[in-house]
C-alpha cells in the first residue's frame, strides 16, 4: 500500500489540492506499482507518461467529487 500518498480532498486537506500535490501523489503511486524509484533510461518515457495520466485522472476525480457538508464548513 502507498502509505506516503496523502488524501487530497477536503476536509483531510484543508486547502484545495494543487497540481503539484496531485503530481507528487501520482509519482508515489507509479514508483510503488513499478517497483522503481527512478526508472532506467529505457523506461523513463513510459514512467513519465504514467505519472502524467494519473495526475490528470486525479484532477478529474477531485473536480468531480461532491463533498457533502463542504459548503457548511466554509
Backbone as JSON Lines, residues from 0, in Angstrom:
{"i":0,"aa":"X","n":[0.84,-1.19,0.0],"ca":[0.0,0.0,0.0],"c":[0.87,1.24,0.0]}
{"i":1,"aa":"X","n":[0.43,2.29,-0.66],"ca":[1.19,3.54,-0.75],"c":[0.88,4.4,0.46]}
{"i":2,"aa":"X","n":[1.6,4.19,1.51],"ca":[1.3,4.91,2.75],"c":[1.73,6.36,2.71]}
{"i":3,"aa":"X","n":[2.64,6.71,1.8],"ca":[3.1,8.1,1.74],"c":[2.18,8.98,0.9]}
{"i":4,"aa":"X","n":[1.19,8.39,0.25],"ca":[0.23,9.19,-0.51],"c":[-0.83,9.68,0.46]}
{"i":5,"aa":"X","n":[-1.01,11.0,0.51],"ca":[-1.98,11.56,1.45],"c":[-3.31,11.83,0.74]}
{"i":6,"aa":"X","n":[-4.37,11.88,1.52],"ca":[-5.69,12.21,0.99],"c":[-5.67,13.67,0.54]}
{"i":7,"aa":"X","n":[-6.17,13.92,-0.66],"ca":[-6.1,15.25,-1.24],"c":[-7.43,16.0,-1.25]}
{"i":8,"aa":"X","n":[-8.48,15.41,-0.76],"ca":[-9.78,16.11,-0.76],"c":[-10.08,16.66,0.62]}
{"i":9,"aa":"X","n":[-10.86,17.74,0.66],"ca":[-11.28,18.27,1.95],"c":[-12.17,17.24,2.65]}
{"i":10,"aa":"X","n":[-12.22,17.18,3.92],"ca":[-11.53,18.01,4.89],"c":[-10.13,17.51,5.24]}
{"i":11,"aa":"X","n":[-9.7,16.39,4.68],"ca":[-8.37,15.87,5.01],"c":[-7.28,16.87,4.65]}
{"i":12,"aa":"X","n":[-7.45,17.56,3.55],"ca":[-6.55,18.63,3.13],"c":[-7.37,19.91,3.18]}
{"i":13,"aa":"X","n":[-7.1,20.79,4.15],"ca":[-7.96,21.95,4.35],"c":[-8.05,22.89,3.14]}
{"i":14,"aa":"X","n":[-6.95,23.08,2.44],"ca":[-6.99,23.93,1.25],"c":[-7.13,23.03,0.02]}
{"i":15,"aa":"X","n":[-7.45,23.64,-1.11],"ca":[-7.59,22.87,-2.35],"c":[-6.24,22.28,-2.76]}
{"i":16,"aa":"X","n":[-6.26,21.03,-3.17],"ca":[-5.02,20.38,-3.62],"c":[-4.5,21.07,-4.87]}
{"i":17,"aa":"X","n":[-3.19,21.24,-4.93],"ca":[-2.58,21.85,-6.1],"c":[-2.19,20.77,-7.1]}
{"i":18,"aa":"X","n":[-1.87,21.2,-8.32],"ca":[-1.4,20.24,-9.32],"c":[-0.12,19.58,-8.83]}
{"i":19,"aa":"X","n":[0.7,20.31,-8.12],"ca":[1.94,19.75,-7.55],"c":[1.62,18.63,-6.55]}
{"i":20,"aa":"X","n":[0.6,18.84,-5.71],"ca":[0.18,17.8,-4.76],"c":[-0.26,16.55,-5.5]}
{"i":21,"aa":"X","n":[-1.05,16.75,-6.57],"ca":[-1.58,15.62,-7.33],"c":[-0.46,14.88,-8.07]}
{"i":22,"aa":"X","n":[0.49,15.63,-8.61],"ca":[1.62,15.02,-9.32],"c":[2.5,14.23,-8.35]}
{"i":23,"aa":"X","n":[2.71,14.75,-7.16],"ca":[3.51,14.05,-6.16],"c":[2.85,12.72,-5.78]}
{"i":24,"aa":"X","n":[1.53,12.74,-5.62],"ca":[0.81,11.5,-5.3],"c":[0.9,10.51,-6.46]}
{"i":25,"aa":"X","n":[0.77,11.01,-7.69],"ca":[0.87,10.15,-8.87],"c":[2.26,9.53,-8.98]}
{"i":26,"aa":"X","n":[3.28,10.32,-8.71],"ca":[4.65,9.81,-8.75],"c":[4.86,8.71,-7.72]}
{"i":27,"aa":"X","n":[4.36,8.91,-6.51],"ca":[4.48,7.88,-5.47],"c":[3.77,6.6,-5.89]}
{"i":28,"aa":"X","n":[2.59,6.75,-6.48],"ca":[1.84,5.58,-6.95],"c":[2.62,4.82,-8.02]}
{"i":29,"aa":"X","n":[3.14,5.54,-9.02],"ca":[3.87,4.88,-10.1],"c":[5.15,4.22,-9.57]}
{"i":30,"aa":"X","n":[5.82,4.87,-8.65],"ca":[7.01,4.26,-8.04],"c":[6.65,2.96,-7.34]}
{"i":31,"aa":"X","n":[5.57,2.99,-6.59],"ca":[5.16,1.8,-5.83],"c":[4.76,0.66,-6.76]}
{"i":32,"aa":"X","n":[3.94,0.97,-7.75],"ca":[3.44,-0.06,-8.65],"c":[4.55,-0.64,-9.52]}
{"i":33,"aa":"X","n":[5.44,0.24,-10.0],"ca":[6.52,-0.23,-10.88],"c":[7.67,-0.87,-10.12]}
{"i":34,"aa":"X","n":[7.83,-0.5,-8.87],"ca":[8.96,-1.0,-8.1],"c":[10.25,-0.24,-8.35]}
{"i":35,"aa":"X","n":[10.17,0.88,-9.08],"ca":[11.33,1.7,-9.39],"c":[11.2,3.07,-8.75]}
{"i":36,"aa":"X","n":[12.2,3.48,-8.01],"ca":[12.23,4.86,-7.51],"c":[12.55,5.8,-8.65]}
{"i":37,"aa":"X","n":[13.53,5.41,-9.46],"ca":[13.89,6.15,-10.67],"c":[14.1,5.1,-11.77]}
{"i":38,"aa":"X","n":[13.33,5.17,-12.84],"ca":[13.42,4.15,-13.87],"c":[14.71,4.28,-14.7]}
{"i":39,"aa":"X","n":[15.1,3.17,-15.3],"ca":[16.21,3.2,-16.25],"c":[15.81,4.04,-17.45]}
{"i":40,"aa":"X","n":[16.79,4.51,-18.19],"ca":[16.54,5.39,-19.34],"c":[15.53,4.78,-20.31]}
{"i":41,"aa":"X","n":[15.6,3.47,-20.54],"ca":[14.69,2.85,-21.5],"c":[13.25,2.75,-20.98]}
{"i":42,"aa":"X","n":[13.02,3.01,-19.71],"ca":[11.67,3.01,-19.13],"c":[11.18,4.41,-18.76]}
{"i":43,"aa":"X","n":[12.02,5.42,-18.95],"ca":[11.68,6.77,-18.5],"c":[10.41,7.31,-19.16]}
{"i":44,"aa":"X","n":[10.29,7.12,-20.46],"ca":[9.13,7.67,-21.19],"c":[7.81,7.08,-20.68]}
{"i":45,"aa":"X","n":[7.76,5.78,-20.53],"ca":[6.52,5.14,-20.08],"c":[6.24,5.5,-18.62]}
{"i":46,"aa":"X","n":[7.27,5.62,-17.82],"ca":[7.15,6.02,-16.42],"c":[6.55,7.43,-16.33]}
{"i":47,"aa":"X","n":[7.13,8.37,-17.09],"ca":[6.66,9.76,-17.09],"c":[5.24,9.86,-17.63]}
{"i":48,"aa":"X","n":[4.93,9.09,-18.64],"ca":[3.57,9.11,-19.22],"c":[2.55,8.61,-18.19]}
{"i":49,"aa":"X","n":[2.92,7.59,-17.44],"ca":[2.02,7.08,-16.4],"c":[1.77,8.14,-15.33]}
{"i":50,"aa":"X","n":[2.82,8.83,-14.91],"ca":[2.66,9.9,-13.92],"c":[1.73,10.98,-14.46]}
{"i":51,"aa":"X","n":[1.92,11.38,-15.72],"ca":[1.05,12.39,-16.33],"c":[-0.4,11.94,-16.36]}
{"i":52,"aa":"X","n":[-0.64,10.71,-16.78],"ca":[-2.01,10.2,-16.9],"c":[-2.68,10.07,-15.55]}
{"i":53,"aa":"X","n":[-1.94,9.64,-14.56],"ca":[-2.51,9.5,-13.21],"c":[-2.77,10.88,-12.6]}
{"i":54,"aa":"X","n":[-1.9,11.84,-12.87],"ca":[-2.13,13.21,-12.42],"c":[-3.43,13.75,-13.02]}
{"i":55,"aa":"X","n":[-3.62,13.55,-14.31],"ca":[-4.84,14.0,-14.99],"c":[-6.07,13.31,-14.42]}
{"i":56,"aa":"X","n":[-5.98,12.01,-14.21],"ca":[-7.11,11.26,-13.64],"c":[-7.43,11.76,-12.23]}
{"i":57,"aa":"X","n":[-6.41,12.09,-11.46],"ca":[-6.62,12.61,-10.11],"c":[-7.32,13.95,-10.14]}
{"i":58,"aa":"X","n":[-6.91,14.82,-11.07],"ca":[-7.57,16.13,-11.22],"c":[-9.05,15.94,-11.54]}
{"i":59,"aa":"X","n":[-9.35,15.04,-12.48],"ca":[-10.74,14.78,-12.86],"c":[-11.53,14.23,-11.68]}
{"i":60,"aa":"X","n":[-10.92,13.32,-10.94],"ca":[-11.59,12.74,-9.77],"c":[-11.92,13.82,-8.76]}
{"i":61,"aa":"X","n":[-10.94,14.62,-8.37],"ca":[-11.17,15.64,-7.35],"c":[-12.14,16.71,-7.83]}
{"i":62,"aa":"X","n":[-12.08,17.06,-9.12],"ca":[-13.03,18.03,-9.67],"c":[-14.46,17.5,-9.67]}
{"i":63,"aa":"X","n":[-14.61,16.19,-9.82],"ca":[-15.94,15.6,-9.91],"c":[-16.55,15.18,-8.6]}
{"i":64,"aa":"X","n":[-15.76,15.11,-7.53],"ca":[-16.3,14.68,-6.25],"c":[-17.24,15.73,-5.66]}
{"i":65,"aa":"X","n":[-18.31,15.23,-5.09],"ca":[-19.22,16.1,-4.34],"c":[-19.02,15.77,-2.87]}
{"i":66,"aa":"X","n":[-18.48,16.72,-2.15],"ca":[-18.21,16.51,-0.73],"c":[-19.39,17.07,0.06]}
{"i":67,"aa":"X","n":[-20.16,16.2,0.63],"ca":[-21.35,16.63,1.37],"c":[-20.93,17.38,2.63]}
{"i":68,"aa":"X","n":[-21.61,18.49,2.85],"ca":[-21.33,19.31,4.02],"c":[-20.14,20.23,3.84]}
{"i":69,"aa":"X","n":[-19.48,20.19,2.69],"ca":[-18.3,21.03,2.49],"c":[-18.67,22.51,2.51]}
{"i":70,"aa":"X","n":[-19.8,22.87,1.96],"ca":[-20.21,24.28,1.92],"c":[-20.45,24.81,3.33]}
{"i":71,"aa":"X","n":[-20.9,23.96,4.22],"ca":[-21.18,24.38,5.58],"c":[-19.9,24.7,6.35]}
{"i":72,"aa":"X","n":[-18.79,24.17,5.91],"ca":[-17.53,24.37,6.61],"c":[-16.85,25.68,6.22]}
{"i":73,"aa":"X","n":[-17.26,26.25,5.1],"ca":[-16.59,27.47,4.64],"c":[-17.32,28.71,5.04]}
